[in-house]
Amino acid sequence: MTGKKTPDPKFTVLFISVFIVTVAAVCFPLFRNTAHDGHDYLFHFGRFAGLIDGIENGIFPVRMNYTFFFGGGYGSPLFYPDFFMVPFAALAALGLSGMTAFKLFLLSSVSATFLVSAYAIKGMFKSSPAALIGAVLYTSADYFIRVLYRRSSYGEILVFIFLPLLVYAMYNLFFEKFNKPALLVISLSALILSHVISAAICAVFCLAALLIGIRYLFKNPRIFLRLAAFVILSLALTAFFWVPMLEQLFSDSFQLTSAYNASVSNEAVPLPDMFFRLNPRFFGFRLLGLLLLRFFFITKKPDKKALKIADGFAIVGVALLFLASDLFPWQLLSKPLAFIQFPWRLYLPATLCLSFAVCIYVIQAFSLAKIASFKKPACILLITLQITMTVLAVLSNFTPAPIPAEWLADKRSVYPNTGFEYFRSDRSYTDALYFTYVGNVEDSGGEILPSVRDYDVIRIMIDRETPSVRTPFLYYLGYEAKYTRPGESPVKLPVHCDDELQIVVVETADAEPGGTLFVRYAGTAAQHISFWLSAAAALCLFAIATTLFIRKKRGTPV
């Protein structure tokens, strides 16, 4: 496949037009003055509202979400990355409507999915028509729409953006001598900061690809060293997230994979659910049906290399669907693969592989003599059919719901439809939630102590001797307590988790009455160090990019 070096103005107009129509077809419900009834919608909107709340109160980075659970402070930002929500939450903190900002985040995510997938396909196959068709297929796929509206898993929507870039990065590694390492850095970093489980799945596939190509890497040690260096750079760029996450996971036991009582062997998808029943595990026939275009090339093969790549994508896509189904013996691998929770998460890479395969088949079909004469009408017909089916798919998945105004009003809401993943598994979270709902501070005997709450800080007046104080903050590693008396310097007091509830307990045996106790989430040393490590890595990346840009402008060899 070869493409023109200079852009065709007519094709540019066509690309922009199809981009607008496709995004509009996928996103038109977002322009209604409603929310929608998606499984995880309130969870993600609560995350977003918590970011707005934190930024408005001068906190950054926001590591504790006080919008959840009556202001008890849910540690979701420590486990579920909020990075790509921050700019839109900042707009809301500056005055934009919270719901408008949230919908702008979703609209931007869909737009980026189209543009990034088109860029990746154009980069790999050097074909603008393939990029256009592939982007339409990928962005309008049934599973993408189901994730957006029915499941409302917005971390996975972000993965849809960056997975094509990761595939392009691996292609560049093995077929283009790794001359665009920025693809790997951006895609790896972005996937880690989008959805941890999906990033782990991608890491498994990348390791498999590296093992398959290990001979190539050994024959090119310079490329191998560059690969290692840029992977390390990606890990450094994202250390501000994954280091605190691992610190929390190693400090306590959390619900996580057991949150929904899910077992990968029980969640494997029956074929009727995969193809015939409109449920959250539905994949559909749209992309699979278009694979039939391959039969055009049984005898005639216009571009053997392109067809070989397309066949590889098609085989992997179908294999992923097989892995997601109950035909695969998940019961034998339930323990090592428990981290994915649900086998149908493999629909996402399957969607990418099938979209990429189909777009190559379509372009190859257009090069055949029998079809070449009417390839433009055929292309328009294909895109029109896709857009029509997309609108129908959106209508079948979108259900309007009232705007959750309480999240942005009193900012002390509780979200009931969650797996409580980030609660400790060895404590009663229901009793802890009741304690945060009441909101009192108690001494060791259960008597109420006078206190004042100022968003993320509780000021407690210690007017009696007590070995400990129980606060209505949900406990996570990083809480700090300082005790001060008139005329004396503040003293740090030990903090730990209550023996029965996941709440913050301060040890006050050495605190003489008559002072004030300040309790807040201050973070850990690992959090602060990793934040500055990531900042230094970002500066390093900026310096490298600037140097390469200057050298390229001057014509100096890179």
N, C-alpha and C positions, 0 to 999 in steps of 0.2 A: 504494500500500500504506500502510495506517495501522496504528499499534499503540496499545495502551493506555498511558496515562501511569503508571498504578500497576500493579505486577506482580501477575499472577494466581497466588494460592497454589497452585492445582492444577497450573498449567503449570510453576511453579517446581519442584514435586516431580517432575513428569514430566521436566523438563530435567536435574535432578540424577541421576535414575535412569538416563536414557539416557546421560548423560555417564559414569557409573560403568560401565555395561555395555559401552559402546564402548571405553573405555580398557582395561577388563579383557580384552575380546576381542582387542585389539591386543597387549597386554603380558603375557598370562598366561605365556609362556615365561620371562619375566624373574624369575618367582617360583621357578623351579627352581634347584637348587644347581649350576648349570653356566654356562659361557660359551656362546657360539655361534659357529659356523663361518661368519663373514662375511668378505668379501674384505679390507676395511680394519679389521676388528675389532681386531687386535693393534696396528696403528698407532695407533688412537685410544686404546686402553687404555694403550699405552706413553706417549702424551702425558699421559694422566691420571696414570699412575704417576710420571712425571717432575715433574708439578706437586706431587703429595704429597711427593715426595722433596725438592724445593726448599723448600717451605713448612716442612717438618720441620727443615730446616737453616737456617732464618731468612732465606731469600732471597725477596724480593718487590719488584717483579714478577719472575717467573721467565722469563728470556730465553734460557736455555740448558738443554737437557734432557739431563742426565747419565745418565738411565736407558737411553738408546739407545746402541748400538754400543760396548759394553764400557766405558762411562764416558767416551768420547771427547768427549761434549758435542755433541749434534745441535742445530742452530739452528732446529728446527721452530717454536718460539714466535715467532720473528722473521717467519715467513712465513704460518703458520696460526694464526689467533687462538684463544686459550685462555680468553677472558674469561668465558664462561658456564660453563666447567668449574670455575673457581676456587672458588666457594662449596662445591661438593661435594667438591673435593679438600681444602679446609680442614676439612670434617667428618671426612674420613679421617685428616688429620693430627692431629685432636683425639682420635682413638681409634676411630672407626667403621671397620668392615671396608672395605678398599679396593674389593673387588668389590661390596659392598652400596652404597657411595657411588656407584659407577659406574652401577649399575642404577637407583639413585634419580635420577641425572641423566637417564637415558633415560626413566624413568617420568614425570618432571616435564616432559620435552620433549614427550612424547605428550599429556599432559594440557593443557599450554599450547597445543599446536596446536589442540585441540578448542575451548578457551575463547576463544582470540584470534580464530579464524575465526568463531565464533559472534558475538562482539562486532562484528567488522567487517561481517558480513552484516546483523546487526540495525541497525547504524548506517547502512548504505547504503539498505536496503530497508524499514526501520521495521516489520519483521515478525518476531515471536518464533518462529513455526513455521518460517519460512524459515531463520532462524538455526540452529535445532535440526537441521533436515534437512540443511542445507548443511554444518554441522560434522561430522555423521555421515558424509556422503559423502566429505568432504575427508580426514578423519582415518583412514577405513577404506579409502581408495583403494588399488588394487593397487600402484601405484608407491610410495606411502608405505611400505607393508609391505615391499616389495622393498628400498627404500633402508635401512630399519631393520634387516632381518635378512640379506638376501642380500649387498647391497653394504656394509652397515654404514658408510655415509658420514654420520657424525654432524654434520658441518658443514652438510650439506644438510638434515638433519632440523631443525636450528635455523632454516634458511631457510623451511621449511614453517610455522614459527611466525609469522614476521614478514612474509612476503610478503602475506598478506591485509590486514595493517595498512597496508602500503605502498599497496595498491590502494585501500583506504578513504581514505588520505591524498590520493591523486590525485583521487578522487571528491569529497572535501571541497574540494579546491583549485578544481575547475571547476564544481561544482554547489552548493556551500554557502558560497561566498565566503571560503573558507580560514579559517573561524572556529575550527578545531581544529589549529593548527600543530604541536602536540605530537605528533600522529599521524605527521607527516613526520619530525620530529626523532628520535623513538623508532625508527621503522621503518628509516630510513636508517642510523642509528648501529648498530642491532642487526644489520642485514644485513652491514655492513662488518665487524663483530666476530663474524660467524658463518662465512661462507665467501666468500673473495675472488672466486672465479670467478663464483659465483652473483650476488654483489653487482654485478659488472661487467655481467653479463647484464641485471640489473634496471635498471642505470643506462642502458643502451642503450634499453630500452623506455620508461623515464621521459623520456629526451630525445626519443624519437619522439612521445610524448604531448604534450610541451611544444611541439614544432614544429607538431603538428596544432592545438593550442589557442593558438598564438602571438598571433592577433588578439585573443582574449579577454584575454590578459595585457597587451597594449599598450593596450587600452581601460580596463584597471584597473591603472594604474601602482603604486598603493599595494599591491595584492596582489602584484604582481611584485617589489617591493622587499622585502616581508615574506618572500616565497618565497626570494629571494636571501639574506636575513639568516639564515633558519633553516637553509638548506643549509650556509652557512658555519659556523653553530653546530654542526651535525652533524659537519662535517669537523674542527672544533676538538675536539669531544668524543672523536673517534676518532683524533686525531693521534698518540696514544701508541702506536698500532699501525701505521698506514700510513706514517708518516714513517720509523721504523726499517726497515720493509720495503723502501721505495723506496731508502733509503740503501744497504742491502745489495745490492739489485738493480743499482744504478748503480755499485757498487764492483767487482763481479765478474760473471762469467757463470755461471749455474746451470743445472741440468738442466731443471727446471720442465716446460714443455709437451712436451719431448722425452723425459721420464722413462720413459714407458711405450711409447716408439716409436709413439705414437698420431698418426694423421693424421685430421683431421675428415672428409676425403673418404672415407677407408677405414672410418671408424667410423659412417658414416651407416647407419641401420637398415633392413634389408629388411622389407617388410610382413609376411612370415611370422613373423619374429622379433618384430615389434611386437605381433602379435595372437594368434599360435597356439603359439609355442614358449616354454616356461617357462625363460627364461634372463635374465641381468641386464638385457637390453634389452627385456624384455616390458612392454607397457603394459596390454593387456587390453581387454575389451569392456564392462566394467560401466558406466562412465560414458557411453560412446558409445551404448550401448543405451537408456539412459534419455532420451537426446535425442529419441527417438521421441515423447515426450510432446508435443513441439511440434505434432504433427499434430492435436491436440485444438483448436488455435486457428487453423485455416486460415480458418474462417468467423466464429467468435466470438472476440472479443478483449476480455476483461474489463478489462484494464489495458494500454493501448497503450504507455505509457511503460515499464512494467516489462518487457513483452515485447521492446521495442526494446533495452533494456539486456541482457536475457537472450540475445537473438539475437547481440548484439555479443560477449558472452562466448563463446558457442558457436562463432561464426565464428573468433575468435582462437584458441580451444582447438584446433579442427580444423586451422587454419593452422599452429600450432606443431607438431602431429604431422606435418604434411606437411614442414615444415622439418627435422624430426628424421629423416625417412626418406631412403632413397636415391633417391627420386623428385626430390628437390631437387638442383640442380647444384652440390654442395659443392666440386667441383674448381675452380670458377671463383672461389670465395671462401675457399679454404683458408688463404691467408696472412693476410688481415685478421681472420678469425674463428678463427684457430688457438688463441687464448687459452682457448676453451671446452673444448678437448681432445676432448670427446665430444658429438656433436649430441643424443644422448638426454638431456642435461641439460635440454633444453627440455621434457621430460616434466613437470617440476615446475610451471612456470607453466601448462602445458596442463591439469594436474590441477586447479589452482585455477580456471581459467576454466570448465572443464566442470562442476565441482562447483557453482560459483555459478550457471551457466546452468540446471542441472537443478533446483536448489532453487527457483528462481523459477518454472520450468515446473510443478513439483509444486504449489506454492501457488496458482498461477493455475488449474490443473486443479481443485483443490479448490473454487474459487469458482464453477465451472460448476454449473448447476442439476441436471444429471444425476448429478453426483458429490458435490455438497455434502452430501447426506443420509447418505452413508457415508464421509465424509472421515476420521473418526477411525480406523475399522478399516483404511482404506486406508493411512493414515499409519503405523499400528502394523505392518501387513503389510510396508510398504516398509522400515521400520527393521529389522524382524526378519529379512527376507531379506538386508539389507546386513550385519547382524551375523553371520548364518550363513555367508555367503560370505567374510566377513573371517576367521572362525576357520579356514575351509578354506584361505584364502590364507596365513595365518600358519603353519599346519601344513606347507604345501608349501614354505615359504621358510626355516623355522627348522630348523637342524641343530645339535644339542648338541655341545659341545666341552669339553675339560678346562679348568678355570680356570687361567689363566697365572700361577700363583703365583710363578714365578721373577722376574717383573717387580717384585714387591713384596718379595721375599726378598733376593736378592743385589744387586738394582738395577744390574746391569751386563749386561743381556741384549742380544742383537742381534735385530733384527726383519728376517728375510730377505725377506718378501713386500712389498716397497715399491719404488716407482719411483726412490728416492733423489733425489727432486726437489730437495732443498736441499743437494746436493753441487755443487761447481764442475764445470762441463762440461769444463774444460781441465786437470783433474788426475785421477789414478788413485785412485778412491775405494776400490777393493778393497785396494790396497797400504796406503792410509791406515787402513783398518779393521784390517788385520793389525797395523799399528804400534800402534794403540790397544789391540788385544787383548793384545799383549806387554806394553805399559804402561811400557816403559823410557824414560828420558831419556838422550839421547846427545849427545856433543860433536860438533864438526865432522868428526872422524875416525871416527865411528861407535862410539867407546868409551862404555861406560855410566857415567853420573855418579850419585853417591848422591842419592837424592831421597825425599821423603815426601809422600804424597797425603792431603789432608784435604778430601774431597768436591770442591769447586770450586776448590781452591787446591793447587798443587804447590810444595813448598819444595825447592829444588835447591842442594846444597852445591857451590860452584865451587872445586874443589881443584886446578885446573890452568888454564893459559892455553888459551883456545879462542875462535876468532872468532865462533862461534855455538853455540846449544844447540837441539836439536830435542826438542819435548815431545809427549806422546800426547794433546794436545787437538786436536780438529778446528778448523781456522781459520775464524773469522768476524770481520768488522770489529768491534772493541770489546775485544779482549784487551789486557791490560796486564801489563807486567813491571817489577818494582822490585828493585833490587839494594842490599843493605845489608851493610856491614862493621862490625865492632865499633868503637864510638866515632864512627861517621860517619852522616850523614843518608842516608836512602834516596834512590836515584837511579833515575829512569825510564830504561829501555833500549828501543831501537826493537824493534818486533815486526812480522813480516811472514809471509806464507804461503810455505811451502817451494816450491821450483821444480818438484818432481815430485809431491809428495803434498800433500793438503789438511790440513796440520798446522801448528801454531804454531811458528815459529822465532824465537828471541830473539837479537839481535845483541849479543855479549858481548866484542867486541874491546877495549873500554875498561874492562872489569871486571877488576880485579886479583884474583887468587886469594885465598881465605881468607874469603869472604863467602857470603851466602845469597841466592839468587834466588827471588823470589815471583812466580808466574804465575797469573793468574786472569782471568775475564771481568768487566770493570768497566763495560762499556757505552761508548757514545759520547756526545759532547756533544749530538748531535741527539736521542738517546734520552732523555736527562735533560730537555732543554728541552721536547720534545714531551709528556713525562709531566706536567710542571707546567702546560703549556698546556692539556692536557685536564682537569686538576684545576681550573684557573681557569674553564674553560668549564662544568664541572659545577656549580661554585658560582654562576656567572652564571645557569645554567638554573634552579637551585634558587631563586635570588632572584626571577627572573621568575615562576616558578610560585607562590611564596609571595605575591608582590604581587597577582597576578591572583586568587588565592584570597581574599585579604583584601578586595579590591575587590568581588568577587562577593558575599561575605557582607554587606558594607555597602550593597550596591545601587548602588555607584558605577559609572558607565559605563566599560567597558574600552577 
